[in-house]
Amino acid sequence: MTVANIQMLIGIVVYLLITIAVGIWYARRSNTGIEEYFIGKRGLGPWVAAMSAEASDMSGWLLMGLPGVAYFTGCGEAFWTAVGLFAGTWINWHLVAKRIRTYSQTANNAITLPEFFSKRFHDKKNVLKTFAAIIILVFFSIYTASQFAVFGKLFTYVFNAEQYYSAMVILGAVILLIYTLLGGFLAVCMTDLIQGILMSFALVAVLAFGFVFSGGFNGIAERISDIPRFLDLFGVATPVMQDGVQAVADGAPQFGVGASYPLLSVFSCLAWGLGYFGMPHVLIRFMAIENASKIRTSKYIAVIWCFISLFAAVAIGLIGRAYFPGLLRTASDAENIFLHLTSDFFPPLIAGLALSGILAASMSSSDSYMLAVSSSLANDLFKSFFEKARESAVMWVARLAIVLVTIFGTIIALSGSQSIFQIVSYAWAGFGAAFGPLVLFSLFWKRTTLAGAAAGMVSGGVMVVLWKNVISQFGGAFAIYELLPSFMLSCAVIFVVSLLTKAPSAEIQREFDAVKAAR
């Protein structure tokens, strides 16, 4: 290991020790009860709520997956995906945040999303809670694996040795396990605040240095403007592939004539924004804000952070192609562009701190996913079936769930079979289609029934799997991102089944009206 590697490692280790310290700090407070452990007794301030929601949302995908797409194929897909995510973020904070904060407390103090669904519809048999918990278990376990893969990619790069990938995936998983297990929701949210700030610093710093070192606008344009359709918002560059990697001739990467990026593909990217309405780890932050009146401040913080981060991530991918034109020759390798730029621009110790931004992005998401799985298994399944179980038993089940999802995610990450972008897009669609329509109908349509809610949730989740693995194989219009048709189907099912079944009880309708009238 070189001196530079050691210095980079020191910077990363300092950051990791801070996160563990936060977990230890909140350990005693978080273990006072399940409400404290899972939702922090609804005590998040506007800054913590905003930064925690956004940092847990964006994940390692922001610093690796999105720049990687921009680096490999240009503006088209990366730009429209960013637009969809930004629009979804703004609408979610503007439309959903305040309503679900009020409704979750009105609905007998629901502390998880599955529990909110169950209490919103007075589901005494816990059908909605059970379905929702199972969906969270499945898709968040997949999601967690994508973030553990980030650990492996980062440390493999730092040590310049592929053989360290597995060891680093396991090490990262263990560190996450420690502070999430100890500190619960408050530890997760406070580390998210730190991680969100670090992610912003890393993105803006790398973007600024990349812009200068690549020669500014003129220098960057000179190097990438001759790549066919690389800067075209309605086109994509087409790398010439030989034996699975991009061909390079005389140091220059080879591209084909490019391809159109049709409106169908644009809609697929914009559809990413629909996913926000069903993201449990984001919605729980809305539910945990100390007062609904603080949401306006949180919204502005979150939206500004989101805009800066998404813009920087896409720009870094484009600048990376100008600075390292033929270095990364597969879509998966392209996800390392942020790593290469960081280590090239900064002294090793500073680079280590900047690279911690990737860990921050990954950890801020992974811990939220692990906690969501934990709350679903312990609070939404175990507690439902064993109603007389003591809180201490529920807490032990929650901790066991965190351990199990960590093991499962680690196993998937070690397979290394898919890119981060691919894994994230699949899990994102699952949550967006299963929960998104139901959240909107639950909050804004009084006529929604329990039967309609259950049918919509199941149909949305099942359609994601069916569309991804079967229907999309027909190509053409069927190749659209599975979230969009699945979301639309779920909306239609909720609407039709609700109209065909008995209207909600007067008590449910009174609760709805009370929430609607709240200011």
C-alpha positions, 0 to 999 in steps of 0.5 A, a space after each residue: 500500500 502506498 503512502 497516498 493510499 494510507 492518507 486517503 484511508 485515514 480521511 475515510 476512517 476519520 469519517 467512519 469513526 464519527 458515524 459510529 460515535 453518533 450511534 453510540 451517543 444516541 444509543 441510550 435515548 433511542 432504546 427507551 421505546 419503539 416510538 423513539 427507536 423508529 421515529 424519534 418521537 416526532 422530534 426532527 427539526 427542519 434542517 435535520 428532516 430535510 437533509 435526512 430525507 434527501 441524503 437517505 433518498 439519493 444514496 451512492 447512486 448520486 455520486 456513482 450511478 448518475 455520473 456514470 450514466 452521463 459519462 458513458 452515454 451523455 446528457 440524454 438519460 442522465 438529464 431527464 432522470 435528474 429532471 424527474 427526480 427534482 420534480 418529484 422531490 418538489 411535488 412530494 414536499 409540497 403536496 404530501 409532507 404536511 398532509 401525511 405528517 398530520 394524518 399519521 398522528 391523527 390516525 392513532 399515532 402511526 409510526 411506520 408507513 405500513 401502520 399508517 395504511 392500516 390505521 388510515 383504513 381501520 384495517 383490524 385484520 392488518 391486511 394492508 400492514 402485512 402486504 406493505 411490510 412484505 413489500 418493504 422486506 423484499 425491495 429494501 433488501 435489494 436496495 440495501 445491496 446496491 449500497 453495500 456494492 458502493 463500499 466495495 467499489 470505493 475501497 477497491 479503487 482506493 487500494 487498487 486491488 480487486 481482491 479487496 472488494 468482498 472484504 470491503 463490502 463486509 466491512 462497510 456492512 458491519 460499520 452500518 450495522 453497528 451504528 444503526 443497531 445502537 442508535 436507531 432513527 435518531 442516529 440515522 437522521 443525525 448521521 444523515 445530516 452530516 452525510 448530506 453536508 459532506 455529499 454537497 461538499 464533495 460534489 461541488 468541490 469536484 465539479 469546480 476543480 473539474 471545470 477549471 482543470 478541463 479548461 472551462 467551457 471552451 476546453 470541455 466543449 472542445 473535447 466532447 462536442 465531437 462525440 455524436 449526440 453526447 450533448 443532445 438532450 434528445 439523443 444518446 451517444 453509442 460507444 463502440 463495444 468490442 468484447 464487452 468494452 468500449 473500443 479505443 483507437 490512438 487513445 480516443 474512445 470510439 463512438 457510433 453515430 449516436 441514437 435518438 432518445 425518443 419521448 418514450 424514453 424521456 417519459 421513462 426518466 421523468 417517471 422516476 419522480 413518481 417514485 417519491 410518493 411511495 418511498 418509505 424512508 422519505 415519508 417517515 421523515 415527513 411523519 417525524 418532523 416535530 411540527 407541521 409548521 416546520 415543513 415549509 422551511 424543510 421544503 426549501 432546504 431540501 429542494 435547493 440541496 436536491 437541485 445543486 446535487 443533481 446538477 453537479 452529479 450530471 455535470 461531473 459525468 460530462 466533465 469526466 468524459 472530457 478529462 478522462 476520455 478513454 479511461 472507463 470503458 464499460 457502463 459499470 466502470 463508468 460509475 467510478 468516474 467520481 473516484 478518479 476525478 477526486 483522487 486526481 484533483 486533491 492531495 490524498 488526505 483531502 481526497 480521502 475526505 472527499 471520497 467519504 462523500 460516496 460513503 456518506 451517500 451510501 450509508 445515509 441510504 443503507 441505514 434508512 433501508 435497514 431501519 425500514 426493514 427492521 420496523 416492518 418486521 418488528 412493528 408491522 408483522 411481529 407486533 401485529 401477530 403477537 399483540 401482547 408482546 412487550 416492547 423489549 421483545 419488539 426491540 429485539 426482533 427489530 435488531 435481529 431484522 437489521 442483522 438479517 437484512 445486512 447479511 442478505 444485502 451483503 450476499 447480493 452485493 458480493 455477487 457484483 452482477 449488476 450496476 448500481 443504477 440497474 439495482 436502484 431503478 428496479 427497487 425504486 419502481 417497486 416502491 413507487 408503484 406499490 405505495 405511491 398511488 396508495 399514499 396519494 389516494 389515502 391522503 386526498 380521496 375520501 372515497 378510497 376503501 380498504 379493498 381498493 387500497 389492498 388491490 392497488 398496492 398488490 397490483 402495483 408491486 406485482 406489475 413491476 416484477 411482471 413488466 420488468 421481467 416479461 412484458 418489457 422483453 417485447 421491446 418498442 413501447 413495452 420497453 418503457 420504465 416499469 414504474 410508469 405503467 405499474 403506477 398507472 395500473 395501481 391508480 386505476 385499480 384503487 379507483 375502480 375497486 373503491 367505487 365498486 365496494 362499500 364507502 368508508 365508515 363515517 368515522 374514517 370520513 370524519 378523520 379524513 375531514 379533520 386532517 383536510 381542515 388542519 392548517 
